[in-house]
Amino acid sequence: VLTVVDCLNFFSSEMSTSTAQSQINCADVVLLNKADLVVPDQVERICDELLRAKPGTRIVTSDRGKVPIYSLFDINSPAEYSEDFEPLIARRDRCGADPKSHSQISKHLEDDGFNSFSFTSARPLNMKRFRIEFLKQLPPNVYRAKGLLWFHSYPMRFIFQWAGKRFNMEQDAWPAGEKRSNQLVVIGREICRNRLLRSLESCLASEEEPVAGDFQVLARPESPPSDL
């Protein structure tokens, strides 16, 4: 079992929830992500806390989730690593999933106040309004958001990722024949779904929208909201 821990937010109140604690307690390997964004002393404190909670846990540090796959498993070198996962997939399909497991996980999340919602639209978004009226106004209890976004006057679609207080957007070609639309999922703790949906709807563009400006103002990878 692999659990990913955000070094920047390890000492936040969310880490005291039963969901966070159970994921750490079940982990065989803990991946400390964003270790490059905190001082070495904080990484050491996090390791001490994790080992106190579960002695013997293997801890691996990473930058933006980049870590050699062989360092997570019982493999000595890249030469011994095989990318053939078909036997594992076949075994999973034979065993099937335990429906009780999913319901138990969902109950843990609900008990801790975690919730989510999705947004879809067949109309494009206005880039400037999305930047100012949605991204810059996101409350701190929104932890994760991701999706495919369609902006007025931009020929490419955008792959959007929001994690904690950081975001990334990358342009990508629309698949041939695919109908353009917006698809976004937002995850947080006790988030106000209706307010955020209204905010997104206010960002939708009209046919009279002017041509958008330079995307680079918005799309600096991993820019914090204060720099939007």
Rosetta blueprint (number, residue, H / E / L):
1 V L
2 L E
3 T E
4 V E
5 V E
6 D E
7 C H
8 L H
9 N H
10 F L
11 F L
12 S L
13 S H
14 E H
15 M H
16 S H
17 T L
18 S H
19 T H
20 A H
21 Q H
22 S H
23 Q H
24 I H
25 N H
26 C H
27 A L
28 D L
29 V E
30 V E
31 L E
32 L E
33 N E
34 K L
35 A H
36 D H
37 L H
38 V L
39 V L
40 P H
41 D H
42 Q H
43 V H
44 E H
45 R H
46 I H
47 C H
48 D H
49 E H
50 L H
51 L H
52 R H
53 A H
54 K L
55 P L
56 G L
57 T L
58 R E
59 I E
60 V E
61 T E
62 S L
63 D E
64 R L
65 G L
66 K E
67 V L
68 P L
69 I H
70 Y H
71 S H
72 L L
73 F L
74 D L
75 I L
76 N L
77 S L
78 P H
79 A H
80 E H
81 Y L
82 S L
83 E L
84 D L
85 F L
86 E H
87 P H
88 L H
89 I H
90 A H
91 R H
92 R H
93 D H
94 R H
95 C H
96 G L
97 A L
98 D L
99 P H
100 K H
101 S H
102 H H
103 S H
104 Q H
105 I H
106 S H
107 K H
108 H H
109 L H
110 E H
111 D H
112 D L
113 G L
114 F E
115 N E
116 S E
117 F E
118 S E
119 F E
120 T E
121 S E
122 A L
123 R L
124 P L
125 L E
126 N L
127 M H
128 K H
129 R H
130 F H
131 R H
132 I H
133 E H
134 F H
135 L H
136 K H
137 Q H
138 L L
139 P L
140 P L
141 N L
142 V E
143 Y E
144 R E
145 A E
146 K E
147 G E
148 L E
149 L E
150 W L
151 F E
152 H L
153 S L
154 Y L
155 P L
156 M L
157 R E
158 F E
159 I E
160 F E
161 Q E
162 W E
163 A E
164 G L
165 K L
166 R E
167 F E
168 N E
169 M E
170 E E
171 Q E
172 D E
173 A L
174 W L
175 P L
176 A L
177 G L
178 E L
179 K L
180 R L
181 S L
182 N E
183 Q E
184 L E
185 V E
186 V E
187 I E
188 G E
189 R E
190 E L
191 I L
192 C L
193 R H
194 N H
195 R H
196 L H
197 L H
198 R H
199 S H
200 L H
201 E H
202 S L
203 C L
204 L E
205 A L
206 S L
207 E L
208 E L
209 E L
210 P L
211 V L
212 A L
213 G L
214 D L
215 F H
216 Q H
217 V H
218 L L
219 A L
220 R L
221 P L
222 E L
223 S E
224 P L
225 P H
226 S H
227 D H
228 L L
